[in-house]
């Protein structure tokens, strides 16, 4: 018999030294692999014979964990996206995140999200208590999603960064103390909830002067070597969700050797290492080669959400990804979720829900926005083998709709009978498949938007530093 061990990584990060200690304990207990969850937590399995020794080692190291349980969901955050998927001039930076997490003196029983409104890498509303940054320095919107419902309500005031832990604790206590009003209820009186919470928690709130504006969804490519500022970050994804202990140990040791303090987990069950120096990049490449790791999976494989420790959902995902690959399907600006259990909290543009009959319903969110809670049925009671055909058609409909909207916008804005189109070229690096799109330029190399590729001199790939001659035109 095997037992599942879960360790929360509050905020989605852990020091390399602490992770190495966990890996040694897991290895001593007979584990060979580690998984990362949708809420940036860590999992591994041990046999019943090794459980007692593991519990003793965990106690000695003062590591909090759960066995075959998920009573305390992890606090997730967009800290992993800081500086690599967000604007560097934003007020929400490393110090703010860490101060918030240091303020949590309890383990939440409800899901808490702390998310930057400028990114689209970490979901906004997948928690029960969702803090989303505002344009006002150190102030946050709060959206409450009452447990086991899809109802999301905005708190009428902004909350200060330092007050987030206290607010989350008070909101959780109110919900759990009055479950008959606020827990798994088809109708919730949100005004009563907020009035009661304000009376219990007199903090320095701030009036909402500007409504929350979230960016259009576009999942950044989160794998491989990528350059930012004068350093690199490395994203690693595993198709089977399993990270070998031996590989992660090598990662931790190299982090310690090269003075990289932290390893980040993502909501996409991958890991990211930031702050890699140019002089150390070959060392990281050697680790990848030693463990035979591929770090260039197709984008239409990376935009899936599957429930944690769900072999059925994982197998279905892998099958559908193969079908997508065979159809050479574009899935840009879309994300997918497979739900085999009700009310799992996964967010996506397109959702596959398993029904009691074993068949699947296909739904998509309003405007295909994964942060929307309004789901629209596309197809019902679909056999698993028929899902790929339906999904391919749905993706085609999404892009048809986008094209129609674009044409209508041009028609409304331009009166001329002839529209002259500017030729925009996209070039791809033959070495690492990085693309140069003339519409966007290359901010990392200080190349402005709209700069034609053939006018660049001494250009090199921002990822692998291949010269311009290694780029080929792939799209006009």
C-alpha positions in Angstrom: 0.0 0.0 0.0 1.2 3.5 -0.9 0.6 6.7 0.9 0.6 10.2 -0.8 2.6 12.8 0.9 1.8 16.5 0.2 4.0 19.4 1.1 2.8 23.0 0.6 5.1 25.5 -0.9 3.5 28.8 0.2 3.6 31.3 -2.7 4.9 28.6 -5.0 8.6 28.8 -4.1 11.1 27.1 -1.9 14.8 27.6 -1.1 17.1 25.2 -2.9 18.5 24.0 0.4 15.1 23.3 1.9 14.0 21.5 -1.3 17.2 19.4 -1.2 16.4 18.4 2.4 12.9 17.3 1.4 14.4 15.3 -1.5 16.8 13.5 0.8 13.9 12.6 3.2 11.8 11.3 0.3 14.7 9.3 -1.1 15.3 7.7 2.3 11.7 6.7 2.4 11.9 4.9 -0.9 10.4 7.6 -3.2 11.9 8.0 -6.7 9.8 10.8 -8.2 8.3 14.1 -7.2 5.2 15.7 -8.7 4.1 19.3 -8.5 0.4 20.2 -8.3 -2.0 22.8 -9.8 -1.7 24.9 -6.6 2.2 24.9 -6.7 2.5 22.2 -4.1 4.7 19.1 -4.0 3.7 15.4 -3.9 5.5 12.1 -3.6 4.5 8.5 -2.7 5.9 6.2 0.0 5.0 2.6 1.0 3.4 1.8 4.3 6.6 0.2 5.5 8.5 3.5 5.2 5.8 5.8 6.5 6.9 5.8 10.1 10.6 6.6 9.3 9.4 9.4 7.0 7.2 10.9 9.7 10.2 10.9 12.1 12.5 12.6 9.6 9.8 15.2 8.8 9.4 15.9 12.5 13.2 16.3 13.0 13.4 18.7 10.1 10.2 20.6 11.2 8.6 20.1 7.8 4.8 20.5 7.6 3.1 17.9 5.4 -0.1 15.9 5.0 -0.6 12.2 4.4 -3.4 11.1 2.1 -5.2 14.4 2.7 -5.6 17.9 1.5 -7.0 19.7 4.5 -4.8 22.8 4.0 -4.6 23.9 0.3 -1.4 25.7 -0.7 -1.3 29.5 -0.9 -0.6 30.2 -4.6 0.9 33.3 -6.1 2.2 34.9 -9.3 5.6 35.4 -7.7 6.9 32.8 -10.2 6.1 35.2 -13.0 7.8 38.2 -11.5 10.4 39.8 -13.9 10.0 37.2 -16.5 6.3 37.4 -17.4 5.4 40.8 -15.8 6.5 44.4 -16.3 9.5 45.4 -14.4 8.2 48.8 -13.5 5.2 47.4 -11.6 5.0 48.0 -7.9 4.4 44.3 -7.1 7.9 42.8 -6.7 9.8 40.2 -4.7 9.8 42.1 -1.4 6.1 42.7 -1.4 5.4 39.0 -2.1 7.7 37.8 0.7 6.3 40.2 3.3 2.8 38.9 2.6 3.8 35.3 2.9 5.8 35.9 6.1 2.6 37.4 7.6 0.6 34.1 7.4 0.9 32.6 10.9 -1.6 29.9 10.2 -2.3 27.2 7.5 -5.4 28.2 5.5 -8.2 25.6 5.1 -9.6 27.6 2.1 -7.8 28.3 -1.1 -5.9 31.6 -1.1 -4.5 33.3 -4.3 -2.2 36.3 -4.4 -1.9 37.3 -8.0 -0.6 40.2 -10.1 -3.2 41.7 -12.4 -0.7 42.3 -15.1 0.1 38.6 -15.8 -1.9 35.7 -17.3 0.4 32.8 -16.1 -1.3 32.2 -12.8 -5.2 31.9 -12.6 -7.0 34.8 -10.9 -10.1 33.2 -9.5 -9.2 29.6 -8.7 -9.0 30.3 -5.0 -11.8 30.9 -2.5 -10.1 34.2 -1.3 -8.4 35.9 -4.3 -6.2 38.9 -3.9 -5.5 40.7 -7.2 -3.2 43.7 -7.4 -4.7 47.1 -8.2 -3.0 50.1 -9.8 -2.7 51.7 -6.4 0.7 50.8 -4.7 0.3 48.0 -2.1 -3.5 47.8 -2.4 -5.4 44.8 -3.6 -8.8 43.8 -4.9 -10.4 40.9 -3.1 -12.7 38.5 -4.8 -14.5 35.8 -2.7 -15.5 32.6 -4.4 -17.6 30.9 -1.8 -16.6 27.2 -1.4 -18.2 24.6 -3.7 -19.9 27.3 -5.7 -19.0 29.3 -8.9 -20.3 32.6 -7.3 -17.5 35.2 -7.3 -18.1 38.5 -5.4 -15.9 41.6 -5.2 -15.2 43.0 -1.8 -16.3 46.7 -1.8 -12.9 48.1 -0.8 -9.2 47.6 -1.5 -7.0 45.8 1.1 -3.5 46.8 2.1 -0.6 44.3 1.4 0.3 43.9 5.1 -3.4 43.2 6.0 -3.8 40.3 3.5 -3.0 37.5 6.0 -5.3 38.9 8.7 -8.1 39.5 6.1 -7.8 36.0 4.7 -7.9 34.4 8.2 -11.0 36.4 9.2 -12.8 35.6 5.9 -12.0 31.9 6.3 -13.2 31.9 9.9 -16.5 33.6 8.9 -17.2 31.1 6.1 -16.4 28.0 8.1 -18.2 29.2 11.2 -21.4 29.9 9.2 -21.4 27.2 6.6 -25.2 27.3 6.5 -24.9 30.7 4.9 -21.6 30.8 3.0 -20.5 27.2 2.3 -21.9 25.0 -0.5 -25.0 27.1 -0.8 -26.9 27.7 -4.0 -27.8 31.3 -2.9 -25.3 33.4 -0.9 -26.0 36.8 0.6 -22.8 38.5 -0.3 -23.8 41.9 1.3 -24.3 40.1 4.7 -21.0 38.4 4.4 -19.1 41.7 3.6 -21.0 43.6 6.4 -20.1 41.0 8.9 -16.5 40.8 7.8 -16.1 44.6 8.0 -17.5 44.6 11.5 -15.1 41.9 12.6 -12.0 43.3 10.9 -11.6 47.1 11.1 -8.6 47.7 8.9 -7.2 50.6 6.8 -9.3 49.9 3.7 -9.2 52.1 0.6 -12.1 53.0 -1.7 -12.1 51.4 -5.1 -11.6 54.3 -7.6 -11.0 52.3 -10.7 -12.4 48.9 -11.7 -10.2 45.9 -12.1 -8.9 45.5 -15.7 -7.4 42.1 -16.5 -5.3 41.5 -19.6 -6.5 39.3 -22.5 -5.5 35.8 -21.8 -2.3 34.5 -23.5 -0.3 31.8 -21.8 3.4 32.5 -22.1 5.7 29.8 -23.3 7.1 28.6 -20.0 9.7 26.0 -21.0 13.3 26.1 -22.0 16.2 28.6 -21.6 15.0 32.2 -21.9 16.8 35.5 -21.5 15.7 38.4 -19.3 17.8 41.4 -18.4 21.3 40.1 -18.5 20.4 36.6 -17.1 18.5 33.5 -18.0 15.6 31.6 -16.6 14.9 27.9 -17.3 11.5 26.3 -17.4 11.1 22.5 -17.1 8.0 20.5 -17.9 7.5 16.8 -17.7 4.9 15.0 -19.9 4.2 12.4 -17.3 4.3 15.0 -14.5 7.1 13.1 -12.8 10.5 14.7 -11.8 13.2 12.2 -10.9 14.6 12.7 -7.5 18.1 12.4 -8.9 17.5 15.2 -11.4 16.0 17.5 -8.8 18.9 16.9 -6.4 21.3 17.9 -9.2 19.2 21.1 -9.7 19.4 22.0 -6.0 23.1 21.4 -5.8 23.8 23.6 -8.9 21.5 26.3 -7.4 23.5 26.3 -4.2 26.8 26.3 -6.1 25.8 29.2 -8.4 24.1 31.1 -5.6 20.6 30.8 -6.9 18.4 31.0 -3.9 15.0 29.6 -4.9 13.2 27.1 -7.1 9.7 28.0 -8.3 6.7 25.7 -9.0 4.0 26.7 -11.4 0.3 26.1 -11.7 1.1 24.1 -14.8 2.9 21.4 -12.8 6.4 22.6 -14.0 9.3 24.3 -12.3 11.2 27.5 -13.1 14.7 28.5 -12.1 15.6 32.2 -12.4 18.8 34.1 -12.2 21.0 31.8 -14.2 24.3 33.6 -15.2 25.6 33.4 -18.7 28.8 31.8 -17.4 26.7 29.0 -15.8 24.4 28.2 -18.6 26.5 25.3 -19.9 26.3 23.7 -16.5 22.6 23.7 -16.6 22.7 22.3 -20.1 24.9 19.5 -18.9 22.3 18.5 -16.2 19.6 18.4 -18.8 21.8 16.2 -21.1 22.8 13.9 -18.2 19.1 13.2 -17.4 18.0 13.2 -21.1 15.4 16.0 -20.6 13.6 17.6 -23.5 12.7 21.2 -22.9 11.0 22.1 -26.1 7.5 20.6 -26.0 4.8 22.0 -28.3 2.8 24.9 -27.0 -0.5 23.0 -27.5 0.7 20.5 -24.9 1.7 23.1 -22.3 -1.7 24.8 -22.0 -3.6 21.9 -20.2 -4.8 21.7 -16.6 -5.4 18.2 -15.2 -6.4 17.3 -11.6 -3.6 16.4 -9.3 -2.6 12.7 -9.2 -5.2 11.8 -11.8 -3.9 9.1 -14.1 -7.2 9.0 -16.0 -7.1 12.7 -16.8 -3.4 12.6 -17.6 -3.9 9.7 -20.1 -6.8 11.6 -21.8 -4.7 14.7 -22.1 -1.8 12.8 -23.7 -4.2 11.2 -26.2 -5.7 14.5 -27.1 -2.4 16.2 -27.4 -1.3 13.5 -29.9 -4.5 14.2 -31.9 -3.8 17.9 -31.9 -0.3 17.3 -33.1 -1.5 15.1 -35.9 -3.9 17.9 -37.0 -1.2 20.5 -36.6 -3.7 22.4 -34.5 -3.2 26.0 -33.3 -4.3 26.6 -29.8 -2.8 30.0 -29.1 -4.9 32.1 -26.6 -6.7 28.9 -25.5 -6.3 26.7 -22.5 -7.9 23.3 -21.6 -9.0 21.6 -18.4 -10.0 18.0 -17.8 -12.3 17.5 -14.8 -13.0 13.9 -13.8 -14.4 15.0 -10.4 -17.0 17.7 -9.7 -16.0 21.2 -8.4 -12.2 20.8 -8.8 -11.6 24.5 -9.2 -9.6 24.2 -12.5 -9.8 27.2 -14.8 -9.5 27.1 -18.6 -11.0 28.4 -21.8 -12.3 25.0 -22.7 -13.4 22.5 -20.1 -14.0 18.7 -20.5 -16.3 17.5 -17.7 -16.8 13.8 -17.0 -20.4 12.9 -16.4 -21.9 10.1 -14.3 -22.3 8.0 -17.4 -18.5 8.1 -18.1 -19.0 10.4 -21.1 -17.8 14.0 -21.4 -19.5 17.4 -21.7 -17.5 20.0 -23.6 -17.9 23.6 -22.4 -16.2 26.9 -23.0 -16.2 30.1 -21.0 -17.7 33.3 -22.1 -15.5 34.9 -24.8 -13.1 32.0 -24.2 -11.7 33.9 -21.2 -10.4 31.3 -18.6 -11.1 33.8 -15.8 -14.8 33.8 -16.6 -17.1 31.7 -14.5 -19.8 31.6 -17.1 -19.6 28.4 -19.0 -21.4 27.6 -22.3 -22.2 24.1 -23.4 -20.6 23.2 -26.8 -21.3 19.4 -26.8 -22.8 16.9 -24.4 -22.3 13.2 -23.7 -19.3 12.8 -26.0 -17.4 9.5 -26.1 -13.7 9.9 -25.1 -12.7 8.8 -28.6 -14.8 11.5 -30.1 -13.5 14.4 -28.1 -10.6 15.3 -30.4 -12.9 15.9 -33.4 -15.2 18.1 -31.4 -12.3 20.1 -29.9 -10.6 20.6 -33.2 -13.9 22.0 -34.6 -14.3 24.2 -31.5 -10.8 25.6 -31.9 -11.5 26.3 -35.6 -14.7 28.2 -34.5 -12.7 30.3 -32.0 -10.3 31.5 -34.7 -13.1 32.0 -37.2 -14.8 34.2 -34.6 -11.6 36.1 -34.0 -11.1 36.7 -37.7 -14.7 37.9 -38.1 -14.3 40.3 -35.2 -11.1 41.7 -36.6 -12.6 42.2 -40.1 -15.6 44.0 -38.5 -13.3 46.2 -36.5 -11.3 47.2 -39.6 -14.5 47.8 -41.6 -15.9 50.1 -38.8 -12.7 52.1 -38.5 -11.6 52.6 -42.1 -13.7 54.2 -44.8 -11.3 53.6 -47.8 -12.4 51.1 -50.3 -8.9 49.7 -50.7 -6.9 48.7 -47.6 -3.2 48.3 -48.2 -1.7 45.7 -46.0 1.8 46.0 -44.6 3.8 42.8 -44.9 4.9 41.6 -41.4 7.4 38.8 -41.3 8.1 36.2 -38.7 11.4 34.5 -38.5 12.4 31.4 -36.5 15.7 30.3 -35.1 16.7 26.9 -36.5 18.6 26.1 -33.3 16.0 26.6 -30.6 12.8 27.6 -32.5 12.7 31.1 -30.9 10.7 33.4 -33.1 11.3 37.1 -34.1 8.0 38.7 -35.0 8.5 42.1 -36.6 5.2 43.3 -35.0 6.7 43.1 -31.5 10.5 43.5 -32.1 12.8 42.2 -29.4 12.6 44.2 -26.2 15.3 42.1 -24.6 17.7 43.3 -27.2 16.3 46.9 -27.3 14.7 46.4 -30.7 11.5 48.4 -31.1 8.2 47.1 -32.5 7.9 47.1 -36.2 11.7 46.7 -36.9 12.2 44.7 -40.1 14.4 41.7 -39.5 16.5 42.3 -42.6 17.5 45.7 -41.2 19.1 44.3 -38.1 22.9 44.1 -37.9 24.8 41.8 -35.6 21.5 40.4 -34.3 21.6 37.2 -32.2 18.9 35.0 -30.8 17.9 36.2 -27.3 17.6 32.5 -26.1 20.5 30.5 -27.6 22.5 33.5 -29.1 22.6 32.0 -32.6 23.5 34.6 -35.3 20.9 36.1 -37.6 21.9 33.7 -40.4 20.4 30.9 -38.4 16.9 32.4 -38.7 14.6 31.5 -41.5 11.3 33.2 -42.7 8.4 31.0 -41.6 5.4 33.4 -42.0 4.5 36.6 -43.8 
